[in-house]
Amino acid sequence: MMLQIELSEAGRKPVIRELDFGKHTLGRSLFADLRVKDRSVGKLHATIEVQPSDVVITAMNGNELWVDGEKQTRVINPSVNSVLRLGEAALKIVQGGMLSESLAQPVLAPAKPESADEAAVPVLTTQIDKQHKPGLSRADQAEAERWTALKKTLQQQTLEKMDLFKRTLIDGYSDTQLREEASSTASQIIRSGDIRLPADCDTEKLLQETVAESIGLGPLEPLLADDSVTEIMVNGPDQIYLERSGRLSRSTTRFTSDASLHSVIERIVTPLGRRIDEGSPMVDARLPDGSRVNAIIAPLSLIGPVVTIRKFSKERFNLQRLVEFNSLSPEMAKFLEICVKHRKNIIVCGGTGSGKTTFLNALSDCIPASDRIVTIEDAAELQLGQDHVISLESRPANIEQKGEITIRDLVRNALRMRPDRIVVGECRGGEALDMLQAMNTGHDGSLTTAHANTPRDLLSRLEVMVLQAMDVPVKVIREQIASAVDIVVHQSRFADGRRRVTSIVEIDGIEEDVVLMQKLFEFRQTGISEEGYIQGDYRSMGIAPRFYTELREAGVELDRSIFGMSEAKME
């Protein structure tokens, strides 16, 4: 990079940032390229302009810069190790110097003017990296670099000219108002000729993407609006991968810089009361539509900010809808509906990305509307259709490492809220103990998920999670599991990208130190089609669960034909 700086704030670790060519804003605003959270720093305090031969740091809006005890409004070519003070924060030049041609970033290059009047108007061009990036053709790479240069320059001029940042009421502006003003400002810049665009430039698309990256979620917005995209993986500003129908592909879109991507992450997490910085470089969050977001930044990520978004389907899935997608058989769906209505405790297990949360949401749809339901999650994703639902969400520690509210805390609190059903998004640790105790103390019909490769592996994971909370004999834990859990549903994501229920298992008590399990349904793969799709059958083991007999003795007769029908098909 052209310039390397170190930002220091009171009570925080110094942060190293690398700046490429162009003008970068520094301040307290969410829209600043380099954000400083110190209250003594202005919302847009200064600009840092990195040019091939010069570095210029300029104070904005009447703010102050102090260099060696002297007040300055503009500093040109500060030397290495120079320290500039902005309020209580400090900026130190760590490294500077020219870039080699092969590593040059998009820059403004003057066009050959047709007249003296045109000489003052910059034409936006770009220098393409000589090292070809894998996953894109050279033509796509060149177009992506050129487009990014256009957006970056227009974005910088738009933010400079927007007077929103000078107003104390900026926080009271709605997203719509901010977008309207940003769009109006960017359009005015283009019409005035401050930027001369190439003849083949799609101006409307440029405006939309510039406003999105300045005010909203940037390149992520059209991807989030695309219903065919199920997952978005941002590997630094230059690389975005998408999942469609279980298959990965690389997108040609990109962010203009690390700082722009970092700003988008902060716009996601800040409204939720969460933070991401060098002291807390990982965060789980959610978008307004319920999509799950995970972000990780430097120093943990060595390639820049990394964002993974598991999109939330706009369509609410129930078991019948999953049957239509061939995720399970009609007989399996009918059986699970009976389990939920008769208050059986169910755990959905599977690997990462196997669809556990979606399936949990579908199971929850079977809960009677008369029940009081308490949902507990790290990042709220469950969307239940019943009226009497209380949604609880955990909270991470603040900057002083205080105020953390864990899933376990919420489970224990939920027991005092008179719930008919407790639905925990996922058991990852000590909350497994409290969940098992809730299932054993009158809160029948509880639902949760857990990571495990098989139903038998789930029991081992539950043991480990309980031991994280309390040191008790393994035999006691197994007795608790055998008494609390009724049904285990295992779900898998296959090579063709489809999610299927691979087995439904009944927990059938304990014998000596072994928890007994009885498989009721399973999916058996029979082959692979020419298109690469997995082929197979859902089959019943021909055995009704033990609670069918218990309910019949209590006067409730259940339909056993679902087992016989599946068995007949199997033959």
VEXDREN-2710 file (C-alpha; in Angstrom, 1 decimal):
% VEXDREN-2710
k/r/px/py/pz
1/MET/0.0/0.0/0.0
2/MET/1.0/3.6/-0.5
3/LEU/0.8/4.7/3.2
4/GLN/0.7/2.9/6.5
5/ILE/-0.6/4.7/9.6
6/GLU/-1.1/3.9/13.2
7/LEU/-4.3/5.2/15.0
8/SER/-4.2/5.4/18.8
9/GLU/-7.2/6.1/21.1
10/ALA/-7.3/6.4/24.9
11/GLY/-8.0/3.0/26.4
12/ARG/-7.6/1.1/23.1
13/LYS/-4.8/-0.8/21.4
14/PRO/-3.2/1.1/18.5
15/VAL/-4.5/0.1/15.1
16/ILE/-2.4/-0.2/11.9
17/ARG/-4.2/0.8/8.7
18/GLU/-2.9/0.8/5.1
19/LEU/-4.2/3.4/2.7
20/ASP/-4.2/3.2/-1.1
21/PHE/-4.3/6.0/-3.6
22/GLY/-7.1/8.5/-3.2
23/LYS/-8.7/10.7/-0.5
24/HIS/-9.8/9.0/2.8
25/THR/-11.9/10.6/5.5
26/LEU/-11.1/10.2/9.2
27/GLY/-13.6/10.8/12.0
28/ARG/-16.2/9.6/14.4
29/SER/-19.0/9.1/11.8
30/LEU/-20.1/5.7/10.7
31/PHE/-19.5/6.9/7.2
32/ALA/-15.8/7.8/7.7
33/ASP/-13.3/5.6/5.9
34/LEU/-11.1/5.5/9.0
35/ARG/-13.4/5.5/12.1
36/VAL/-12.2/6.9/15.4
37/LYS/-14.6/6.3/18.3
38/ASP/-13.0/8.9/20.6
39/ARG/-15.7/11.6/21.4
40/SER/-13.1/14.4/21.1
41/VAL/-12.8/13.7/17.4
42/GLY/-15.2/15.3/15.0
43/LYS/-17.6/13.3/12.9
44/LEU/-15.5/14.1/9.9
45/HIS/-12.3/15.4/11.4
46/ALA/-9.8/15.3/8.6
47/THR/-9.0/13.9/5.2
48/ILE/-5.9/12.0/4.2
49/GLU/-5.1/12.3/0.5
50/VAL/-2.6/9.8/-0.8
51/GLN/-1.1/10.7/-4.2
52/PRO/1.8/9.1/-6.1
53/SER/4.2/11.8/-5.0
54/ASP/2.5/13.5/-2.0
55/VAL/0.5/12.8/1.2
56/VAL/-1.7/15.6/2.3
57/ILE/-3.6/15.6/5.7
58/THR/-6.2/18.4/6.0
59/ALA/-8.4/19.3/8.9
60/MET/-12.2/19.6/8.1
61/ASN/-15.1/21.7/9.5
62/GLY/-12.9/23.8/11.7
63/ASN/-11.3/20.9/13.5
64/GLU/-7.8/20.9/14.8
65/LEU/-4.6/19.0/14.0
66/TRP/-1.6/19.3/16.3
67/VAL/1.9/18.5/15.1
68/ASP/4.7/18.7/17.7
69/GLY/2.6/21.0/19.9
70/GLU/1.7/23.4/17.0
71/LYS/-1.8/23.8/15.6
72/GLN/-2.1/23.1/11.9
73/THR/-4.9/23.0/9.4
74/ARG/-2.9/21.2/6.7
75/VAL/0.1/18.9/6.7
76/ILE/2.0/18.0/3.5
77/ASN/4.3/15.0/3.3
78/PRO/4.7/14.2/7.0
79/SER/7.8/12.3/7.7
80/VAL/7.9/8.7/9.0
81/ASN/7.2/8.5/12.7
82/SER/5.5/11.9/12.7
83/VAL/2.6/12.1/15.2
84/LEU/-0.5/14.1/14.6
85/ARG/-3.0/14.6/17.4
86/LEU/-6.8/14.9/16.7
87/GLY/-8.5/15.6/20.0
88/GLU/-7.5/12.8/22.4
89/ALA/-6.5/10.5/19.5
90/ALA/-3.2/10.3/17.7
91/LEU/-2.2/9.4/14.1
92/LYS/1.4/8.2/13.5
93/ILE/3.0/7.7/10.1
94/VAL/4.5/4.2/10.1
95/GLN/5.5/3.8/6.5
96/GLY/5.3/5.7/3.2
97/GLY/6.8/5.5/-0.2
98/MET/5.9/4.8/-3.9
99/LEU/4.3/1.6/-4.9
100/SER/5.7/-0.6/-7.5
101/GLU/3.8/-0.5/-10.9
102/SER/2.7/-4.1/-10.5
103/LEU/0.9/-3.5/-7.2
104/ALA/-0.6/-0.2/-8.1
105/GLN/-4.2/0.4/-7.0
106/PRO/-6.9/2.2/-9.1
107/VAL/-5.8/5.9/-9.5
108/LEU/-7.0/9.1/-11.3
109/ALA/-5.1/9.6/-14.5
110/PRO/-5.5/12.8/-16.5
111/ALA/-6.8/12.3/-19.9
112/LYS/-5.4/14.1/-22.9
113/PRO/-7.5/17.3/-22.9
114/GLU/-9.3/18.4/-26.0
115/SER/-9.3/22.0/-24.8
116/ALA/-8.0/24.1/-21.9
117/ASP/-11.3/23.9/-20.1
118/GLU/-11.3/20.1/-20.1
119/ALA/-7.7/19.9/-18.7
120/ALA/-9.0/20.6/-15.2
121/VAL/-11.6/17.7/-15.2
122/PRO/-10.2/14.3/-14.2
123/VAL/-11.0/11.3/-16.3
124/LEU/-11.5/8.1/-14.3
125/THR/-9.3/5.3/-15.5
126/THR/-7.6/2.4/-13.7
127/GLN/-4.4/0.5/-13.7
128/ILE/-5.0/-3.3/-13.6
129/ASP/-2.9/-5.6/-11.4
130/LYS/-0.5/-7.5/-13.6
131/GLN/-1.0/-10.6/-11.4
132/HIS/-4.2/-12.2/-12.5
133/LYS/-6.7/-13.0/-9.8
134/PRO/-8.0/-16.6/-9.8
135/GLY/-11.7/-17.1/-10.3
136/LEU/-12.1/-14.3/-12.8
137/SER/-11.2/-13.9/-16.5
138/ARG/-8.8/-11.1/-17.3
139/ALA/-11.6/-9.2/-19.0
140/ASP/-13.8/-9.5/-15.9
141/GLN/-11.0/-8.5/-13.7
142/ALA/-10.2/-5.4/-15.8
143/GLU/-13.9/-4.3/-15.8
144/ALA/-14.1/-4.9/-12.1
145/GLU/-11.1/-2.7/-11.4
146/ARG/-12.3/0.0/-13.7
147/TRP/-15.8/0.0/-12.1
148/THR/-14.3/0.1/-8.6
149/ALA/-12.2/3.1/-9.5
150/LEU/-15.3/5.0/-10.7
151/LYS/-17.3/4.2/-7.6
152/LYS/-14.5/5.0/-5.2
153/THR/-13.9/8.5/-6.6
154/LEU/-17.6/9.4/-6.9
155/GLN/-18.2/8.1/-3.3
156/GLN/-15.4/10.2/-1.9
157/GLN/-16.7/13.4/-3.6
158/THR/-20.2/12.6/-2.5
159/LEU/-19.3/12.2/1.1
160/GLU/-17.2/15.4/1.0
161/LYS/-20.1/17.5/-0.4
162/MET/-22.9/16.0/1.7
163/ASP/-23.6/18.5/4.5
164/LEU/-25.4/15.8/6.5
165/PHE/-22.2/15.2/8.5
166/LYS/-22.2/18.9/9.7
167/ARG/-25.7/18.6/11.1
168/THR/-26.2/17.5/14.7
169/LEU/-29.5/15.8/13.7
170/ILE/-27.9/13.2/11.4
171/ASP/-28.7/10.4/13.8
172/GLY/-32.4/11.4/13.4
173/TYR/-32.4/10.9/9.6
174/SER/-34.1/7.8/8.3
175/ASP/-32.4/5.5/5.9
176/THR/-34.6/6.8/3.1
177/GLN/-33.7/10.4/3.8
178/LEU/-30.0/9.6/3.8
179/ARG/-30.3/7.7/0.5
180/GLU/-32.2/10.5/-1.1
181/GLU/-29.7/13.2/-0.1
182/ALA/-26.7/11.0/-1.1
183/SER/-28.3/10.2/-4.5
184/SER/-29.1/13.9/-5.1
185/THR/-25.5/14.9/-4.2
186/ALA/-23.9/12.2/-6.4
187/SER/-26.1/13.2/-9.3
188/GLN/-25.2/16.8/-9.0
189/ILE/-21.5/15.9/-9.0
190/ILE/-21.9/14.0/-12.3
191/ARG/-24.1/16.8/-13.9
192/SER/-21.6/19.5/-12.9
193/GLY/-18.8/17.8/-14.7
194/ASP/-16.6/17.5/-11.6
195/ILE/-16.1/13.9/-12.8
196/ARG/-16.0/13.1/-16.5
197/LEU/-17.3/9.5/-17.0
198/PRO/-16.5/7.2/-19.9
199/ALA/-19.0/7.2/-22.7
200/ASP/-20.1/3.6/-22.0
201/CYS/-20.7/4.2/-18.3
202/ASP/-24.0/3.1/-16.9
203/THR/-24.7/6.2/-14.9
204/GLU/-27.9/4.9/-13.1
205/LYS/-26.1/1.8/-12.0
206/LEU/-23.1/3.8/-10.8
207/LEU/-25.4/6.1/-8.8
208/GLN/-27.2/3.1/-7.2
209/GLU/-24.0/1.3/-6.2
210/THR/-22.3/4.5/-4.9
211/VAL/-25.2/5.4/-2.7
212/ALA/-25.5/1.8/-1.5
213/GLU/-21.8/1.7/-0.5
214/SER/-21.9/5.2/1.1
215/ILE/-25.1/4.8/3.1
216/GLY/-26.2/1.2/3.0
217/LEU/-24.6/-2.2/2.5
218/GLY/-22.9/-1.6/-0.8
219/PRO/-22.4/-4.5/-3.2
220/LEU/-24.3/-6.7/-0.8
221/GLU/-27.7/-5.0/-1.4
222/PRO/-28.4/-6.6/-4.9
223/LEU/-27.1/-9.9/-3.7
224/LEU/-29.4/-9.8/-0.6
225/ALA/-32.3/-9.0/-2.9
226/ASP/-31.6/-11.9/-5.2
227/ASP/-33.7/-14.8/-4.0
228/SER/-31.6/-17.4/-5.8
229/VAL/-28.6/-16.5/-3.5
230/THR/-28.7/-18.5/-0.3
231/GLU/-25.3/-17.5/1.2
232/ILE/-22.8/-14.6/0.6
233/MET/-19.1/-15.0/1.5
234/VAL/-17.0/-11.8/1.4
235/ASN/-13.3/-12.6/1.6
236/GLY/-11.9/-9.1/1.8
237/PRO/-12.9/-6.2/-0.4
238/ASP/-11.9/-7.8/-3.7
239/GLN/-13.5/-11.2/-3.5
240/ILE/-17.2/-12.2/-3.0
241/TYR/-18.5/-15.7/-3.4
242/LEU/-22.1/-16.7/-3.7
243/GLU/-24.0/-19.9/-3.0
244/ARG/-26.9/-20.8/-5.4
245/SER/-28.6/-24.1/-5.2
246/GLY/-25.8/-25.4/-3.1
247/ARG/-23.1/-24.5/-5.6
248/LEU/-20.4/-21.8/-5.1
249/SER/-19.5/-19.2/-7.7
250/ARG/-17.5/-16.0/-7.7
251/SER/-19.2/-12.6/-8.1
252/THR/-17.6/-9.9/-10.3
253/THR/-18.7/-7.2/-7.8
254/ARG/-16.4/-5.9/-5.1
255/PHE/-16.0/-3.3/-2.4
256/THR/-13.9/-0.2/-3.1
257/SER/-11.6/-0.7/-0.1
258/ASP/-11.1/-2.3/3.3
259/ALA/-12.4/0.8/4.9
260/SER/-15.6/0.7/2.9
261/LEU/-16.2/-2.9/3.8
262/HIS/-15.4/-2.2/7.5
263/SER/-18.0/0.6/7.4
264/VAL/-20.7/-1.7/6.0
265/ILE/-20.0/-4.2/8.9
266/GLU/-20.3/-1.4/11.4
267/ARG/-23.6/-0.3/9.9
268/ILE/-24.9/-3.8/10.4
269/VAL/-23.8/-4.4/14.0
270/THR/-24.1/-0.9/15.5
271/PRO/-28.0/-0.7/15.5
272/LEU/-27.9/-4.1/17.4
273/GLY/-25.8/-2.7/20.2
274/ARG/-22.8/-4.8/19.2
275/ARG/-19.3/-3.7/18.2
276/ILE/-16.4/-4.8/16.1
277/ASP/-12.9/-3.4/16.5
278/GLU/-9.4/-4.6/17.2
279/GLY/-10.4/-5.3/20.8
280/SER/-13.4/-7.4/19.7
281/PRO/-12.6/-8.5/16.2
282/MET/-15.4/-11.1/15.8
283/VAL/-19.1/-10.6/15.9
284/ASP/-22.4/-12.4/15.2
285/ALA/-25.3/-10.3/14.1
286/ARG/-28.4/-10.3/12.0
287/LEU/-30.0/-8.2/9.2
288/PRO/-33.5/-6.7/9.6
289/ASP/-34.8/-9.5/7.4
290/GLY/-33.4/-12.1/9.9
291/SER/-30.4/-13.1/7.8
292/ARG/-27.5/-14.3/10.0
293/VAL/-24.2/-12.4/9.7
294/ASN/-20.7/-13.3/11.0
295/ALA/-17.8/-10.9/10.6
296/ILE/-14.1/-11.1/11.5
297/ILE/-11.5/-8.4/11.0
298/ALA/-7.8/-7.8/11.5
299/PRO/-5.7/-8.8/13.4
300/LEU/-7.5/-12.2/13.3
301/SER/-8.2/-12.0/9.5
302/LEU/-5.0/-11.6/7.4
303/ILE/-6.9/-10.8/4.2
304/GLY/-9.0/-7.9/5.4
305/PRO/-12.6/-8.0/6.8
306/VAL/-14.4/-11.3/6.1
307/VAL/-18.2/-11.4/6.2
308/THR/-20.4/-14.5/5.9
309/ILE/-24.2/-14.0/5.5
310/ARG/-26.6/-16.9/5.7
311/LYS/-29.7/-15.4/4.0
312/PHE/-33.0/-15.8/5.7
313/SER/-35.7/-17.1/3.4
314/LYS/-38.5/-14.7/2.7
315/GLU/-40.8/-17.7/2.7
316/ARG/-41.7/-19.3/6.0
317/PHE/-41.2/-23.0/5.8
318/ASN/-43.3/-25.6/7.5
319/LEU/-43.0/-29.4/7.3
320/GLN/-45.4/-29.7/4.4
321/ARG/-43.2/-27.2/2.4
322/LEU/-40.1/-29.2/3.2
323/VAL/-41.9/-32.4/2.0
324/GLU/-42.4/-30.6/-1.4
325/PHE/-38.7/-29.9/-1.5
326/ASN/-38.1/-33.6/-0.8
327/SER/-36.2/-32.8/2.4
328/LEU/-38.2/-35.6/4.1
329/SER/-41.1/-38.0/3.3
330/PRO/-44.8/-37.2/4.1
331/GLU/-44.8/-40.1/6.7
332/MET/-41.8/-38.5/8.5
333/ALA/-43.5/-35.1/8.5
334/LYS/-46.7/-36.6/9.9
335/PHE/-44.8/-38.4/12.6
336/LEU/-42.8/-35.3/13.7
337/GLU/-46.0/-33.2/13.8
338/ILE/-47.5/-35.9/16.2
339/CYS/-44.3/-35.6/18.3
340/VAL/-44.5/-31.8/18.6
341/LYS/-48.3/-31.8/19.4
342/HIS/-47.8/-34.4/22.0
343/ARG/-45.0/-32.4/23.7
344/LYS/-42.0/-34.6/22.9
345/ASN/-38.6/-33.1/23.5
346/ILE/-36.8/-32.9/20.1
347/ILE/-33.2/-32.1/19.2
348/VAL/-32.3/-31.4/15.6
349/CYS/-28.6/-32.2/14.8
350/GLY/-26.4/-32.0/11.8
351/GLY/-23.3/-30.3/10.4
352/THR/-22.7/-26.7/9.6
353/GLY/-25.0/-25.5/6.9
354/SER/-27.2/-28.6/7.0
355/GLY/-30.4/-26.5/7.6
356/LYS/-30.9/-27.1/11.3
357/THR/-32.4/-23.7/12.0
358/THR/-34.8/-23.9/9.0
359/PHE/-35.9/-27.3/10.1
360/LEU/-36.3/-26.1/13.7
361/ASN/-38.5/-23.2/12.5
362/ALA/-40.6/-25.7/10.5
363/LEU/-41.0/-27.9/13.6
364/SER/-42.0/-24.9/15.7
365/ASP/-44.8/-24.2/13.3
366/CYS/-46.6/-27.3/14.6
367/ILE/-46.8/-25.9/18.2
368/PRO/-50.4/-25.1/19.1
369/ALA/-51.3/-21.4/19.0
370/SER/-52.6/-21.6/22.6
371/ASP/-49.0/-22.3/24.0
372/ARG/-46.8/-19.7/25.4
373/ILE/-43.4/-20.0/23.6
374/VAL/-40.0/-18.5/24.6
375/THR/-37.3/-18.5/21.9
376/ILE/-33.7/-18.1/22.9
377/GLU/-30.9/-17.3/20.3
378/ASP/-27.5/-15.7/19.9
379/ALA/-28.8/-13.8/16.9
380/ALA/-32.6/-13.9/16.5
381/GLU/-33.4/-15.9/13.4
382/LEU/-36.5/-17.9/14.3
383/GLN/-39.7/-16.5/12.8
384/LEU/-42.7/-18.2/14.5
385/GLY/-46.2/-17.7/13.3
386/GLN/-47.9/-18.0/16.7
387/ASP/-49.1/-14.9/18.5
388/HIS/-47.8/-15.8/22.0
389/VAL/-44.1/-15.8/21.4
390/ILE/-41.4/-14.1/23.5
391/SER/-38.0/-13.8/21.6
392/LEU/-34.9/-13.4/23.7
393/GLU/-31.4/-12.7/22.4
394/SER/-28.0/-13.0/24.1
395/ARG/-25.7/-10.0/24.5
396/PRO/-21.9/-9.9/24.3
397/ALA/-19.7/-8.1/26.8
398/ASN/-19.1/-4.4/26.3
399/ILE/-15.8/-2.7/25.8
400/GLU/-15.1/-3.1/29.5
401/GLN/-15.8/-6.8/29.3
402/LYS/-18.9/-6.4/31.4
403/GLY/-22.6/-6.9/30.8
404/GLU/-22.5/-10.2/28.9
405/ILE/-25.8/-12.2/28.9
406/THR/-25.3/-15.7/27.7
407/ILE/-27.7/-18.3/26.3
408/ARG/-27.4/-20.1/29.6
409/ASP/-28.5/-17.0/31.5
410/LEU/-31.5/-16.7/29.2
411/VAL/-32.5/-20.4/29.5
412/ARG/-32.5/-20.1/33.3
413/ASN/-34.5/-16.8/33.2
414/ALA/-37.0/-18.4/30.7
415/LEU/-37.9/-21.0/33.3
416/ARG/-39.3/-18.2/35.4
417/MET/-41.4/-16.8/32.6
418/ARG/-44.1/-19.6/32.7
419/PRO/-43.3/-21.0/29.3
420/ASP/-45.2/-23.9/27.8
421/ARG/-42.4/-24.4/25.3
422/ILE/-38.8/-23.4/25.3
423/VAL/-37.1/-23.2/21.8
424/VAL/-33.3/-22.7/21.9
425/GLY/-31.7/-21.8/18.6
426/GLU/-28.6/-23.8/19.3
427/CYS/-26.9/-25.5/22.3
428/ARG/-23.2/-24.8/22.1
429/GLY/-22.0/-25.0/25.7
430/GLY/-23.1/-25.1/29.3
431/GLU/-26.7/-24.2/28.4
432/ALA/-27.1/-27.9/27.4
433/LEU/-27.3/-28.7/31.2
434/ASP/-30.1/-26.1/31.8
435/MET/-31.9/-27.3/28.7
436/LEU/-31.9/-30.9/29.9
437/GLN/-33.0/-29.9/33.3
438/ALA/-35.9/-27.9/31.8
439/MET/-36.9/-30.9/29.8
440/ASN/-36.9/-33.0/32.9
441/THR/-38.8/-30.6/35.1
442/GLY/-42.1/-30.1/33.4
443/HIS/-41.2/-28.1/30.3
444/ASP/-42.1/-30.9/27.8
445/GLY/-42.2/-30.2/24.1
446/SER/-39.0/-28.2/24.1
447/LEU/-36.9/-27.9/20.9
448/THR/-33.3/-27.1/20.1
449/THR/-30.5/-27.8/17.7
450/ALA/-26.8/-28.9/18.1
451/HIS/-23.9/-29.7/15.8
452/ALA/-23.2/-33.4/15.4
453/ASN/-22.4/-35.7/12.5
454/THR/-24.7/-38.5/13.7
455/PRO/-27.3/-39.0/16.4
456/ARG/-24.9/-41.1/18.4
457/ASP/-22.3/-38.3/18.2
458/LEU/-24.9/-35.9/19.5
459/LEU/-25.1/-37.8/22.8
460/SER/-21.3/-37.5/23.1
461/ARG/-21.5/-33.7/22.4
462/LEU/-24.2/-33.3/25.0
463/GLU/-22.0/-34.9/27.5
464/VAL/-19.1/-32.6/26.7
465/MET/-21.4/-29.5/26.8
466/VAL/-22.8/-30.5/30.2
467/LEU/-19.3/-31.0/31.6
468/GLN/-18.5/-27.4/30.5
469/ALA/-21.1/-26.3/33.0
470/MET/-20.7/-28.8/35.9
471/ASP/-18.3/-31.5/36.8
472/VAL/-20.6/-34.5/37.3
473/PRO/-20.2/-38.2/36.6
474/VAL/-20.8/-39.2/33.0
475/LYS/-23.4/-41.8/34.1
476/VAL/-25.5/-39.1/35.7
477/ILE/-25.3/-37.0/32.5
478/ARG/-26.4/-40.0/30.4
479/GLU/-29.3/-40.7/32.7
480/GLN/-30.4/-37.0/32.3
481/ILE/-30.2/-37.3/28.5
482/ALA/-32.1/-40.6/28.4
483/SER/-34.8/-39.1/30.6
484/ALA/-35.0/-35.7/28.9
485/VAL/-34.7/-36.3/25.1
486/ASP/-37.4/-38.2/23.2
487/ILE/-36.5/-37.7/19.6
488/VAL/-33.4/-36.9/17.6
489/VAL/-33.7/-35.6/14.0
490/HIS/-30.4/-35.8/12.0
491/GLN/-30.1/-33.6/8.9
492/SER/-27.3/-33.5/6.3
493/ARG/-26.3/-31.3/3.4
494/PHE/-25.4/-33.6/0.5
495/ALA/-22.9/-33.0/-2.3
496/ASP/-25.6/-31.8/-4.7
497/GLY/-26.3/-28.9/-2.2
498/ARG/-29.7/-30.3/-1.0
499/ARG/-30.6/-30.7/2.6
500/ARG/-32.3/-33.9/3.7
501/VAL/-33.4/-35.5/6.9
502/THR/-31.2/-38.6/7.0
503/SER/-32.6/-40.3/10.1
504/ILE/-35.2/-39.9/12.9
505/VAL/-34.2/-41.7/16.1
506/GLU/-36.0/-42.4/19.4
507/ILE/-34.1/-42.3/22.7
508/ASP/-35.2/-45.5/24.3
509/GLY/-33.9/-45.3/27.8
510/ILE/-30.5/-46.4/29.3
511/GLU/-29.0/-49.8/29.9
512/GLU/-26.0/-49.9/32.3
513/ASP/-24.0/-46.9/31.0
514/VAL/-25.3/-46.9/27.4
515/VAL/-28.1/-44.7/26.1
516/LEU/-30.3/-46.8/23.9
517/MET/-31.4/-45.5/20.5
518/GLN/-34.0/-46.9/18.1
519/LYS/-34.0/-45.7/14.5
520/LEU/-37.5/-45.0/13.2
521/PHE/-36.8/-43.5/9.7
522/GLU/-33.8/-43.1/7.5
523/PHE/-32.7/-41.9/4.1
524/ARG/-30.7/-44.4/2.0
525/GLN/-28.8/-43.1/-1.0
526/THR/-29.2/-45.4/-4.1
527/GLY/-27.2/-43.5/-6.7
528/ILE/-26.3/-40.2/-8.5
529/SER/-28.2/-38.9/-11.5
530/GLU/-26.4/-37.7/-14.7
531/GLU/-27.0/-34.1/-13.5
532/GLY/-25.1/-34.8/-10.3
533/TYR/-28.1/-35.0/-8.0
534/ILE/-28.3/-37.5/-5.2
535/GLN/-30.9/-40.2/-5.6
536/GLY/-32.4/-42.3/-2.7
537/ASP/-35.4/-43.3/-0.7
538/TYR/-36.9/-42.4/2.6
539/ARG/-37.7/-45.6/4.6
540/SER/-39.4/-46.6/7.8
541/MET/-37.8/-49.3/10.0
542/GLY/-41.3/-50.6/10.6
543/ILE/-41.2/-49.9/14.3
544/ALA/-43.5/-47.5/16.2
545/PRO/-41.9/-45.5/19.1
546/ARG/-42.4/-46.5/22.7
547/PHE/-44.5/-43.4/23.4
548/TYR/-47.2/-44.6/21.0
549/THR/-47.9/-47.5/23.4
550/GLU/-47.9/-45.2/26.4
551/LEU/-50.4/-42.8/24.7
552/ARG/-52.7/-45.7/23.7
553/GLU/-52.7/-46.9/27.3
554/ALA/-53.7/-43.3/28.2
555/GLY/-56.6/-43.5/25.8
556/VAL/-55.0/-41.7/22.8
557/GLU/-54.9/-43.8/19.7
558/LEU/-52.4/-42.7/17.1
559/ASP/-52.2/-43.7/13.4
560/ARG/-49.6/-46.4/13.1
561/SER/-50.1/-46.8/9.3
562/ILE/-47.3/-44.3/8.6
563/PHE/-44.8/-47.0/9.6
564/GLY/-46.6/-49.8/7.7
565/MET/-47.0/-47.7/4.6
566/SER/-43.4/-46.7/4.5
567/GLU/-42.4/-50.4/5.1
568/ALA/-44.6/-51.6/2.3
569/LYS/-43.0/-49.1/-0.1
570/MET/-39.6/-50.3/1.0
571/GLU/-40.4/-53.8/0.0
END
